[in-house]
Amino acid sequence: MARKKMGEILLEGDVISQDQLEQALLRQKGSRKPLGKILEDMQVILEEDIAKALSTQFNFPYVKNFTRHRFSQQVLDKIDTETALTHLVFPLKVEKKTLYLAMSNPLDMSLQSDLAFKLAMRISPCVATPDEIKSAIKKHYLTEVPATQNDTSVNILLVDSQEIVLHAAEAALKREGFTIFTAPNGAEGLKIASQLHPHLIITDVVMPRMNGIEMFKALQANGEIDDIPVIALSAKTAAEDEYKLLEMGFFDFIAKPVNPIRLLARVKRALRGLEHK
């Protein structure tokens, strides 16, 4: 028996109309976006509708309201914070060498294969909404970022593996009254950004564990923090390198070694852009 298409499932469930489906299919032509995402962009369906349709289409269990449950550290340790945030997944339980994994995209077979090999376990995907998974990650993985005394201050996140660069940039920005948070790599930067929602992120491009480009892509995939402007730092100063970073969506580019005056000028320009949104 042929598997039903998502559009058919949504129609049968009276979630969308035939006209809305036809409009979405027209928009999908020439686009790599899945139908569910296009319908969501059209504001005719919710994340939950997409998750339920995926569950029906591929016979995956649909899970919700798991954020409030308790999870043992042994289960949480199966997935590191970086993987959870980057792929929007959350470990639910381990049973007979099987890890039941909440996934916003249960069709990510590459991730499932990698995890199965790494953990020597079978991966059983379950469908959950991105918002549900983000809430669970925030509650069970992320350490609270200390609140600043001045709630009206501008929070800036600096991400760089070189301490001398971090300290110099932090000193220059603190003199202007900004509140600064720092991270030594993209993985830690992603954790802090997910918790803090800073006004601006400044990151080196080349770092261990998770580099600045990988972190930027993970930020862009997270609907809650994808609008934070990100300034790239790089020792590669050729025009072609700057062009590539700006084409990716970075707000601005600063060559290393960082000039404090240039840094302040670019930061203030980025923040002025936020004021006009």
Residue pairs with C-beta under 8 A, 6 or more apart in sequence:
3 57
3 58
4 56
4 57
5 57
6 34
6 35
6 36
6 50
6 53
6 54
6 57
7 16
7 21
7 24
7 25
7 35
9 53
9 56
9 57
10 16
10 21
10 39
10 45
10 49
10 53
11 17
11 18
11 21
13 52
13 53
15 45
15 49
15 53
16 24
16 39
16 44
16 45
20 39
20 42
20 44
23 42
24 35
24 38
24 39
24 42
24 44
25 35
27 38
27 42
28 35
28 38
31 38
33 41
36 45
36 49
36 50
36 53
36 54
37 50
39 45
39 50
40 46
40 47
40 50
47 129
47 130
47 131
48 64
48 129
50 129
51 62
51 104
51 127
51 128
51 129
52 62
52 127
54 60
54 106
54 107
54 127
55 61
55 62
55 127
58 106
58 107
60 106
60 125
60 126
60 127
61 126
61 127
62 126
62 127
62 128
63 92
63 102
63 126
63 127
63 128
63 132
64 128
64 129
64 132
65 132
66 90
66 92
66 102
66 128
66 132
66 136
67 132
67 135
67 136
67 139
71 91
71 92
71 140
74 94
75 91
75 92
75 93
75 94
76 91
76 140
76 141
78 91
78 94
78 99
78 119
78 121
79 89
79 90
79 91
79 101
79 115
81 137
81 141
81 142
81 187
81 191
82 187
82 190
82 191
82 209
82 210
83 89
83 111
83 115
84 90
84 133
84 137
84 141
85 137
85 141
85 190
85 191
85 194
85 218
85 222
86 190
86 214
86 218
86 221
87 103
87 104
87 105
87 108
87 111
88 103
88 104
88 105
88 130
88 133
88 134
88 221
88 222
89 101
89 102
89 103
89 104
89 111
89 133
90 101
90 102
90 128
90 133
90 136
90 137
90 140
91 99
91 100
91 101
91 102
92 100
92 101
92 102
92 126
93 99
93 100
94 100
94 121
97 120
97 121
97 122
98 121
98 122
98 123
98 124
99 115
99 119
99 121
99 122
99 123
99 124
100 124
100 126
101 112
101 115
101 123
101 124
101 125
101 126
102 126
102 127
102 128
102 132
102 133
102 136
103 125
103 126
103 127
103 128
103 133
104 128
104 129
104 130
104 133
106 125
106 126
106 127
112 123
112 125
115 121
115 123
116 122
116 123
130 223
134 194
134 222
134 224
137 194
138 194
138 195
141 191
142 191
142 194
142 195
143 191
143 195
144 195
145 181
145 192
145 195
145 196
148 155
148 179
150 179
153 177
153 178
153 179
154 177
154 178
154 179
154 199
154 200
154 271
155 178
155 179
155 180
155 181
155 196
155 198
155 199
155 200
156 173
156 178
156 179
156 180
156 181
156 198
156 199
156 200
156 201
156 202
156 267
157 180
157 181
157 182
157 183
157 189
157 192
157 193
157 196
157 198
157 200
157 201
157 202
158 166
158 169
158 170
158 173
158 180
158 181
158 182
158 183
158 202
158 203
159 182
159 183
159 184
159 185
159 186
159 188
159 189
159 201
159 202
159 203
159 204
159 207
159 212
159 215
160 166
160 169
160 182
160 184
160 203
160 204
160 207
160 233
161 184
161 185
161 204
161 207
161 208
162 204
163 184
165 204
165 233
165 256
165 257
165 258
166 182
166 184
168 258
168 260
169 202
169 258
169 260
169 263
170 180
170 182
172 260
172 263
172 264
173 180
173 263
173 264
173 267
174 180
176 264
176 267
178 267
181 192
181 196
181 198
183 189
183 191
183 192
184 207
185 207
185 208
185 209
185 210
186 203
186 207
186 209
186 210
186 211
186 212
186 214
186 215
186 218
187 209
187 210
187 215
189 201
189 203
189 210
189 215
190 210
190 215
190 218
190 219
192 198
193 201
193 219
193 225
193 228
194 222
194 224
194 225
197 224
197 225
197 228
198 228
199 228
199 271
199 274
200 228
200 229
200 230
200 231
200 267
200 270
200 271
200 274
201 219
201 228
201 229
201 230
201 231
202 230
202 231
202 233
202 254
202 263
202 267
203 212
203 215
203 216
203 230
203 231
203 232
203 233
204 211
204 212
204 232
204 233
204 234
204 256
205 211
205 212
205 213
205 232
205 233
205 234
205 236
205 245
206 212
206 234
206 235
210 218
212 232
212 233
213 248
216 230
216 232
216 248
216 249
216 250
219 225
219 226
219 228
219 230
220 226
220 249
229 251
229 252
229 270
229 273
229 274
230 249
230 250
230 251
231 250
231 251
231 252
231 253
231 254
231 266
231 267
231 270
232 245
232 250
232 252
232 253
232 254
233 254
233 255
233 256
233 258
234 241
234 242
234 245
234 253
234 254
234 255
234 256
235 255
235 256
237 255
242 253
245 253
246 252
246 253
251 270
251 273
252 266
252 269
252 270
254 262
254 263
254 266
